[in-house]
Amino acid sequence: MDVFWERRPEAIFVLFDDVSDPDGVLLIMKRLLLVCVSAMLICSGCAWFQSKEEDKSAQELVQNGVDYFEDGNYKKAIESFEKLRDWYPFSRYAILAELKIADAYFNLESYADAIFAYEEFEQLHPRNEAIPYVVFRIGRSYFNQIDTIDRDQSNAVKALETYLRLIRQYPDDAYAGMAKSDMVACYQSLSGHEFYVGIFYYKNKKYKAAKARFTAVVEKYPDVGHHYEALTYLANCDAWIRSELQPPKVPSSP
């Protein structure tokens, strides 16, 4: 007996060119029945596992998340904490889950996600006792992305702004003190960038542009590594600018 399968949008039909063989038809029916039963078992099994997962309490989920976090399995920790946050939003563990999600992203060096999670936590819980820590971590997320002095320094600027906000809002907090050492590195990076660009302009004889950069080093970032060198270049820039402004000498008549 030959069996053909014809696929149509609305259904799949089984066609027989010879239905006179009852044993063959019975065999086909048994196979179809086996397929249907198998499919039902698979679906019911998936539903059972999903049900067992959703039966976890808030305490079980937070414990799973903490265990994963302490083992360094931050992605699995995020999964557990997100389930806790979404399934039990009014649980006493929900705030902890929100914070640990941010910490896990930070430890994964996924700083954009960490900043988003920390900022969301600060917006939702502005009076929480962990806010100084949260603001510090936002600053540190920017700080850890600071590039070399020949690159864009926007992360150094944002880190510095965040640390200054932390010190202004929580001047006596321990995290404010920790931020100050990072701030020195931010100033050094910004000063180095200004000095680097100033040297570039100076070598290309763009003395006015170079002077603006060296002036920024002296006025905005004094005593962080390039102050005295910038003063020397400033004097040189002034000399070159004055020489360019002088009118050419007129040759004397014979």
C-alpha positions in Angstrom: 0.0 0.0 0.0 1.4 3.4 -0.9 0.8 6.4 1.4 1.0 10.0 0.2 0.9 13.2 2.3 -0.7 16.3 0.8 -0.1 19.5 2.8 -2.7 22.2 2.5 -3.1 25.5 4.5 -6.2 24.2 6.3 -5.2 20.7 7.1 -3.0 17.7 6.2 -4.8 14.8 4.4 -3.8 11.2 4.2 -4.5 9.7 0.8 -4.5 6.0 0.1 -4.4 4.7 -3.5 -5.5 1.3 -2.2 -7.8 1.1 0.8 -8.5 -2.6 0.3 -5.7 -3.5 2.8 -7.3 -3.4 6.3 -4.0 -4.3 8.0 -2.2 -1.4 6.3 -5.0 1.0 7.3 -4.9 -0.3 10.9 -1.1 0.2 11.0 -1.5 3.8 9.9 -4.2 4.5 12.5 -2.0 3.0 15.2 0.9 5.2 14.2 -1.3 8.3 14.2 -2.7 7.4 17.6 0.9 7.0 18.9 1.9 10.4 17.5 -1.2 12.1 19.1 -0.5 10.4 22.5 3.1 11.4 22.4 2.2 15.0 21.6 -0.2 15.1 24.5 2.4 13.8 26.9 5.0 16.3 25.8 2.5 19.2 26.2 1.3 18.0 29.6 4.9 17.5 30.7 5.8 21.1 29.7 2.8 22.4 31.5 3.7 20.4 34.6 7.3 21.8 34.7 6.0 25.3 34.2 3.4 24.8 36.9 6.1 23.6 39.3 8.3 26.6 38.5 5.5 29.0 39.0 4.6 27.3 42.3 7.9 28.6 43.8 7.4 31.0 46.7 9.0 34.5 46.9 11.3 33.1 49.6 12.4 30.2 47.3 13.0 32.6 44.4 15.1 35.0 46.4 17.1 32.2 47.9 17.7 30.8 44.4 18.8 34.2 43.2 21.1 34.8 46.1 22.7 31.3 45.6 23.2 32.0 41.9 24.7 35.4 42.7 27.1 34.2 45.2 28.3 31.4 42.9 29.0 34.0 40.2 26.1 32.8 37.9 24.8 36.3 37.4 22.5 35.5 34.4 20.7 32.8 36.3 20.5 35.2 39.3 18.9 37.8 37.2 16.3 35.3 36.0 15.3 34.3 39.5 15.2 37.9 40.7 13.1 39.0 37.7 10.6 36.3 38.4 10.4 37.3 42.0 9.9 41.0 41.0 7.3 40.2 38.4 5.3 37.4 40.3 5.5 38.9 43.8 5.7 42.7 43.3 4.4 43.4 46.8 6.7 40.9 48.6 9.2 42.2 51.1 11.9 40.6 48.9 10.9 42.6 45.8 13.0 45.6 46.6 16.0 43.4 47.3 15.4 41.6 43.9 15.4 45.0 42.1 18.7 46.0 43.6 20.4 42.6 43.0 19.3 42.7 39.4 21.3 45.9 39.0 24.3 44.4 40.9 24.3 41.3 38.7 24.4 43.5 35.5 27.2 45.5 37.1 29.2 42.3 37.8 28.6 41.1 34.3 30.1 44.5 33.1 26.9 45.2 31.3 27.0 48.7 32.5 24.3 50.2 30.4 21.8 47.7 31.8 23.2 48.3 35.3 22.8 52.1 35.0 19.2 51.6 33.9 18.4 49.3 36.7 20.0 51.5 39.4 18.3 54.6 38.1 15.0 52.8 38.0 15.5 51.7 41.6 16.4 55.3 42.7 13.2 56.6 41.0 11.0 54.0 42.6 12.5 54.2 46.1 14.0 57.7 46.5 14.0 57.4 50.3 15.5 53.9 50.6 18.6 53.6 52.8 20.5 52.1 49.9 20.3 55.2 47.7 23.8 56.4 48.4 25.1 53.0 47.4 22.9 53.1 44.3 24.2 56.6 43.2 27.8 55.5 43.8 27.2 52.4 41.6 25.8 54.6 38.8 28.9 56.7 39.0 31.2 53.6 39.1 29.4 52.2 36.1 30.3 55.3 34.1 33.8 55.3 35.7 34.6 51.8 34.6 33.9 52.8 31.0 36.3 55.7 30.8 38.5 55.3 27.8 42.1 56.5 27.1 42.8 60.2 26.8 42.8 60.2 23.0 39.1 59.0 23.1 35.8 60.5 23.9 35.5 61.4 27.6 31.8 61.5 28.0 31.9 58.7 30.6 34.4 60.6 32.7 32.1 63.6 32.6 29.1 61.5 33.6 31.0 59.7 36.4 32.2 63.0 37.7 28.7 64.6 37.6 27.2 61.5 39.4 29.9 61.6 42.1 29.4 65.3 42.7 25.7 64.7 43.1 26.4 61.9 45.6 28.7 64.2 47.7 26.2 67.1 47.5 23.2 65.0 48.6 25.0 62.6 51.1 28.2 64.4 52.2 28.7 62.3 55.3 28.0 58.9 53.8 30.8 56.4 53.4 30.1 56.1 49.7 30.7 59.8 49.2 34.2 59.3 50.6 34.8 56.4 48.3 33.7 58.5 45.3 36.4 61.1 46.0 39.3 58.8 44.9 37.5 58.1 41.7 36.9 61.8 41.1 40.7 62.4 41.1 41.1 59.8 38.3 38.2 61.5 36.4 40.0 64.9 36.6 43.2 63.3 35.4 41.5 61.7 32.4 39.8 64.9 31.5 42.9 67.0 31.9 44.9 64.5 29.9 42.4 64.7 27.1 42.5 68.5 27.0 46.3 68.5 27.0 46.4 65.8 24.3 44.1 67.8 22.0 46.0 71.0 22.8 49.3 69.3 21.7 47.6 68.1 18.5 46.5 71.7 17.6 49.9 73.1 18.6 51.8 70.7 16.3 49.4 71.7 13.5 50.1 75.4 14.2 46.5 76.1 15.3 47.7 78.2 18.2 44.4 79.8 19.2 42.7 76.4 19.4 45.7 75.0 21.3 45.6 77.9 23.7 41.9 77.3 24.5 42.8 73.7 25.4 45.8 74.5 27.5 43.8 77.2 29.3 41.2 74.6 30.2 43.9 72.4 31.7 45.2 75.2 33.9 41.8 76.6 35.0 39.6 73.5 35.2 42.0 70.8 36.2 44.9 72.3 38.2 47.4 70.1 40.0 46.3 66.8 38.4 49.4 66.1 36.2 49.6 68.5 33.3 49.4 72.0 34.9 53.0 73.1 34.5 53.4 71.7 31.0 50.2 73.5 30.0 51.6 76.8 31.3 54.7 76.4 29.2 52.7 75.7 26.1 50.4 78.6 26.9 53.4 81.0 26.8 54.5 79.6 23.5 51.0 79.9 22.0 50.9 83.6 23.1 54.3 84.2 21.5 53.2 82.6 18.2 49.9 84.4 18.2 51.6 87.8 18.7 54.1 87.1 15.9 51.2 86.3 13.5 49.5 89.6 14.4 52.5 91.7 13.7 52.5 93.3 10.2 55.2 92.2 7.8 58.3 94.4 7.7 58.4 96.9 4.8 61.8 96.9 3.1 63.5 100.3 3.4 64.0 102.3 0.2 67.5 102.5 -1.2 
